[in-house]
Amino acid sequence: MSRISDTKEVILTSDSTGEHWSAAAWDPRTGSILSTYKNAGALAPKTLQFLSDSYIIGADLTKSRIHVWSLNNPNPVPNLRLTTPGKVTALSCTPNGAYIVAAISEKLFCWQVCNGRLLGNLSQHYQTVTCLSFSKDGSIFASGAEDGLVFVWSLYRVLNDERCSPLHCFSHHTLPVKDLQFGHAGARGRLCSVALDRTCNIYEPASGLLLLTLVFDVPLTSVCMNARDSDLFVGCTNGNIYRFNLHEPPRGIEHHVQVRKDGTAESVAVFQGHKSTIVSMSISIDCRYLLSGSISGEVHVWDIASRQVLRTIDHKGPITAAFFGKYYENFRVNDLKPRLQVSSLQRISDDTDGKESTIEMIMRDRNPMDVLNFDDYAEHGGDSQVSESLSSSKLLEMRQEIERLKKINAAIYQYSVKRILDKSDDDR
């Protein structure tokens, strides 16, 4: 049996019972429990998240509330109640923890964490939103719902436009979308979605193009990609997990994956170990290990190369979240000094009077416009030096064009005057 190397990662999980704890952190090498987070009941599916390097958050399964724990404390943060307008069905936050987006039925709500201000209320879906995902740079996020639609949103537009519309709307799925994930290349990377219609779609969020559709013989419920965006993993209702090599894509946009009766398939590798629906998957940062959780309460750690289960972490009920996360120093400290301020959430926006307001932002050594302006970021990748260089080049081109137009206008003027004077002389 292969041994998991020390990658300074933890496994974070939650299940639908909340019998002994709401969430737990595990050692990937041994499967032993490192930390537990209690006194909040069970968490809703797809809501357990890291909030920067200081907290974890998760939405209550039965109440209109989001719970917050410090990484080094099993009890929720005292005197902090993140009450929401309704029960949260999906939750995601920016990698730096500055903003939270929560789905409540078919609507999306965006809050600024440091002051709890409600900055956006988005309503484009027709049915309950089932999954949310932020890009690794935090510039865009995607939402998928039971209506089969996938929307891509610009965080910059959500924060600045009074009536924000999505960047892209994808309507290729015909049944409820069950999972979404962005690749590791940010806004210029890939977006994958899976649905009960047995299809997995791969999009380019910058351009809005559909790059590939994989069609399976079984409904799909979970998806993830490795850090190199080279391998795609999809989980199914029958418990199988399929691995697809994105570096060797088919020639056509649509590809039908032929699954045999014994569960094996052509052009894909099959991971067989679960007996029930896969609900959550994650890849370790070194791309060697796969984590998967099912509704039967099992979390498997796989060796990707051999497709063998290295260890199993059993839970009391269906898994609602299971993913690899960084083993932050704050897991081990006695006195937590968070870099992020968390405030109670507003239930309604305070900008209804139409007055202009400002949004407080705390950025470390980075121009926030590099990330928040999606159009510029998608084109230049958020590189400020490249952007400045391109701006200087464009300015020079514009000045040269202005000088050229001035010369043309002067020539036209001289020509016109000369023709008018010559015509006057002829008339005499």
Salt bridges, closest charged atoms under 4 A:
GLU19 OE2 - HIS20 NE2 3.69
ASP27 OD2 - ARG29 NH2 3.20
ASP53 OD2 - ARG339 NH1 3.88
ASP60 OD2 - HIS67 NE2 2.86
ASP147 OD2 - HIS125 ND1 3.34
ASP179 OD1 - LYS46 NZ 3.58
ASP197 OD2 - HIS173 ND1 3.26
GLU204 OE2 - ARG190 NH1 3.71
ASP229 OD1 - HIS184 ND1 3.75
ASP231 OD2 - ARG243 NH2 2.75
GLU254 OE2 - HIS256 NE2 2.90
GLU266 OE2 - ARG260 NH2 3.90
GLU298 OE1 - HIS274 ND1 3.83
GLU298 OE1 - HIS300 NE2 3.75
GLU329 OE1 - ARG332 NH2 2.47
ASP350 OD1 - ARG117 NH2 3.48
ASP351 OD2 - ARG117 NH2 3.10
ASP375 OD2 - ARG157 NH2 3.77
ASP376 OD1 - HIS380 NE2 3.77
GLU379 OE2 - HIS380 NE2 3.77
GLU401 OE2 - ARG404 NH2 2.67
GLU403 OE2 - LYS406 NZ 4.00
